């Protein structure tokens, strides 16, 4: 196999790696956002329950519900879910961009000669190494879900060939 063929094959592998990572992170981002909405809804429900129990004269239930509603923001902050959401969103975007970049190197820069191909590949690999250094670790079940979505064609782009 020639150096050119090896670089093109490695671009395909890195494109696939970036795709699986990006989809996994996007699924995780959806879960984090859903959790955030559910958490806020639960907080509102406990606050409303506290008000109801207070009006109804049930001090114990009002106190418990109010305490839960009052402590909820501190728990959210302690768990740093907003930070996780920002980080996951950043890396999902980064791996999506890298997937596209490796595809472009494989399909476009390859046509411009071996020197351009190798230079573009090295640049893309440096970007991939930086993205990987974040060491974001989504739940394994989301990787399996991403595999399933990709294999069923959810992320394939069927484009008619020119000509």
One Martini backbone bead per residue (centre of mass of N, CA, C, O) as a GRO file, in nm:
protein
  163
    1UNK     BB    1   0.098   0.035   0.021
    2UNK     BB    2   0.068   0.356   0.001
    3UNK     BB    3   0.089   0.649   0.152
    4UNK     BB    4  -0.167   0.766   0.039
    5UNK     BB    5  -0.353   0.527   0.116
    6UNK     BB    6  -0.297   0.545   0.421
    7UNK     BB    7  -0.402   0.831   0.466
    8UNK     BB    8  -0.687   0.787   0.359
    9UNK     BB    9  -0.757   0.559   0.559
   10UNK     BB   10  -0.709   0.730   0.815
   11UNK     BB   11  -0.922   0.940   0.755
   12UNK     BB   12  -1.158   0.744   0.774
   13UNK     BB   13  -1.113   0.658   1.067
   14UNK     BB   14  -1.130   0.948   1.189
   15UNK     BB   15  -1.409   1.011   1.086
   16UNK     BB   16  -1.547   0.783   1.241
   17UNK     BB   17  -1.458   0.863   1.523
   18UNK     BB   18  -1.589   1.144   1.518
   19UNK     BB   19  -1.876   1.052   1.470
   20UNK     BB   20  -1.917   0.875   1.724
   21UNK     BB   21  -1.847   1.097   1.926
   22UNK     BB   22  -2.053   1.312   1.840
   23UNK     BB   23  -2.310   1.144   1.879
   24UNK     BB   24  -2.269   1.077   2.173
   25UNK     BB   25  -2.263   1.375   2.268
   26UNK     BB   26  -2.544   1.452   2.161
   27UNK     BB   27  -2.699   1.252   2.338
   28UNK     BB   28  -2.596   1.367   2.606
   29UNK     BB   29  -2.703   1.651   2.570
   30UNK     BB   30  -2.999   1.572   2.570
   31UNK     BB   31  -2.998   1.454   2.857
   32UNK     BB   32  -2.909   1.705   3.009
   33UNK     BB   33  -3.148   1.881   2.918
   34UNK     BB   34  -3.370   1.701   3.033
   35UNK     BB   35  -3.273   1.707   3.325
   36UNK     BB   36  -3.302   2.009   3.360
   37UNK     BB   37  -3.607   2.024   3.314
   38UNK     BB   38  -3.689   1.821   3.536
   39UNK     BB   39  -3.559   1.970   3.771
   40UNK     BB   40  -3.719   2.235   3.742
   41UNK     BB   41  -3.999   2.110   3.765
   42UNK     BB   42  -3.961   1.988   4.047
   43UNK     BB   43  -3.910   2.254   4.187
   44UNK     BB   44  -4.188   2.377   4.122
   45UNK     BB   45  -4.358   2.159   4.257
   46UNK     BB   46  -4.243   2.197   4.546
   47UNK     BB   47  -4.323   2.495   4.572
   48UNK     BB   48  -4.627   2.454   4.529
   49UNK     BB   49  -4.666   2.252   4.759
   50UNK     BB   50  -4.579   2.439   4.985
   51UNK     BB   51  -4.805   2.643   4.944
   52UNK     BB   52  -5.041   2.453   4.977
   53UNK     BB   53  -4.969   2.344   5.263
   54UNK     BB   54  -4.974   2.620   5.401
   55UNK     BB   55  -5.274   2.684   5.340
   56UNK     BB   56  -5.372   2.396   5.465
   57UNK     BB   57  -5.186   2.358   5.745
   58UNK     BB   58  -4.920   2.183   5.659
   59UNK     BB   59  -4.618   2.231   5.790
   60UNK     BB   60  -4.447   1.984   5.730
   61UNK     BB   61  -4.496   1.965   5.421
   62UNK     BB   62  -4.408   2.255   5.364
   63UNK     BB   63  -4.119   2.229   5.471
   64UNK     BB   64  -4.023   2.001   5.291
   65UNK     BB   65  -4.091   2.124   5.014
   66UNK     BB   66  -3.935   2.390   5.056
   67UNK     BB   67  -3.658   2.265   5.104
   68UNK     BB   68  -3.627   2.126   4.836
   69UNK     BB   69  -3.665   2.381   4.662
   70UNK     BB   70  -3.426   2.542   4.804
   71UNK     BB   71  -3.187   2.325   4.752
   72UNK     BB   72  -3.176   2.262   4.447
   73UNK     BB   73  -2.975   2.482   4.336
   74UNK     BB   74  -2.730   2.380   4.502
   75UNK     BB   75  -2.718   2.100   4.382
   76UNK     BB   76  -2.681   2.182   4.090
   77UNK     BB   77  -2.416   2.337   4.136
   78UNK     BB   78  -2.255   2.101   4.262
   79UNK     BB   79  -2.288   1.917   3.995
   80UNK     BB   80  -2.230   2.091   3.731
   81UNK     BB   81  -2.430   2.080   3.477
   82UNK     BB   82  -2.367   2.336   3.316
   83UNK     BB   83  -2.071   2.261   3.258
   84UNK     BB   84  -2.132   1.999   3.110
   85UNK     BB   85  -2.297   2.120   2.884
   86UNK     BB   86  -2.075   2.300   2.767
   87UNK     BB   87  -1.866   2.079   2.715
   88UNK     BB   88  -2.035   1.892   2.536
   89UNK     BB   89  -2.102   2.100   2.321
   90UNK     BB   90  -1.815   2.161   2.234
   91UNK     BB   91  -1.728   1.863   2.156
   92UNK     BB   92  -1.948   1.804   1.954
   93UNK     BB   93  -1.860   2.025   1.761
   94UNK     BB   94  -1.565   1.941   1.722
   95UNK     BB   95  -1.620   1.649   1.609
   96UNK     BB   96  -1.788   1.740   1.372
   97UNK     BB   97  -1.568   1.910   1.238
   98UNK     BB   98  -1.361   1.676   1.212
   99UNK     BB   99  -1.523   1.495   1.032
  100UNK     BB  100  -1.528   1.699   0.796
  101UNK     BB  101  -1.222   1.737   0.766
  102UNK     BB  102  -1.144   1.444   0.696
  103UNK     BB  103  -1.319   1.431   0.445
  104UNK     BB  104  -1.179   1.663   0.295
  105UNK     BB  105  -0.903   1.542   0.286
  106UNK     BB  106  -0.982   1.276   0.139
  107UNK     BB  107  -1.138   1.424  -0.115
  108UNK     BB  108  -0.967   1.696  -0.177
  109UNK     BB  109  -0.659   1.695  -0.092
  110UNK     BB  110  -0.583   1.443  -0.254
  111UNK     BB  111  -0.613   1.595  -0.541
  112UNK     BB  112  -0.347   1.798  -0.461
  113UNK     BB  113  -0.157   1.597  -0.337
  114UNK     BB  114   0.063   1.459  -0.112
  115UNK     BB  115   0.154   1.713   0.040
  116UNK     BB  116  -0.127   1.822   0.105
  117UNK     BB  117  -0.237   1.573   0.240
  118UNK     BB  118  -0.029   1.554   0.474
  119UNK     BB  119  -0.069   1.839   0.591
  120UNK     BB  120  -0.374   1.816   0.646
  121UNK     BB  121  -0.360   1.569   0.824
  122UNK     BB  122  -0.177   1.682   1.047
  123UNK     BB  123  -0.364   1.912   1.125
  124UNK     BB  124  -0.609   1.734   1.200
  125UNK     BB  125  -0.459   1.569   1.420
  126UNK     BB  126  -0.401   1.803   1.611
  127UNK     BB  127  -0.701   1.864   1.657
  128UNK     BB  128  -0.774   1.586   1.766
  129UNK     BB  129  -0.581   1.587   2.008
  130UNK     BB  130  -0.712   1.830   2.145
  131UNK     BB  131  -0.995   1.707   2.174
  132UNK     BB  132  -0.901   1.452   2.340
  133UNK     BB  133  -0.780   1.608   2.593
  134UNK     BB  134  -1.063   1.646   2.741
  135UNK     BB  135  -1.181   1.368   2.840
  136UNK     BB  136  -1.464   1.295   2.761
  137UNK     BB  137  -1.714   1.078   2.944
  138UNK     BB  138  -1.948   0.907   2.835
  139UNK     BB  139  -2.179   0.694   2.843
  140UNK     BB  140  -2.181   0.379   2.713
  141UNK     BB  141  -2.481   0.364   2.619
  142UNK     BB  142  -2.443   0.601   2.413
  143UNK     BB  143  -2.254   0.457   2.222
  144UNK     BB  144  -2.452   0.234   2.144
  145UNK     BB  145  -2.666   0.428   2.036
  146UNK     BB  146  -2.486   0.552   1.818
  147UNK     BB  147  -2.430   0.299   1.660
  148UNK     BB  148  -2.722   0.247   1.583
  149UNK     BB  149  -2.781   0.513   1.434
  150UNK     BB  150  -2.557   0.484   1.223
  151UNK     BB  151  -2.631   0.196   1.109
  152UNK     BB  152  -2.931   0.307   1.021
  153UNK     BB  153  -2.857   0.607   0.877
  154UNK     BB  154  -2.886   0.889   1.035
  155UNK     BB  155  -2.568   0.989   0.926
  156UNK     BB  156  -2.621   0.982   0.629
  157UNK     BB  157  -2.503   1.115   0.302
  158UNK     BB  158  -2.695   1.130   0.023
  159UNK     BB  159  -2.513   1.202  -0.268
  160UNK     BB  160  -2.506   1.286  -0.572
  161UNK     BB  161  -2.320   1.223  -0.826
  162UNK     BB  162  -2.150   1.359  -1.054
  163UNK     BB  163  -2.275   1.325  -1.401
   0.00000   0.00000   0.00000
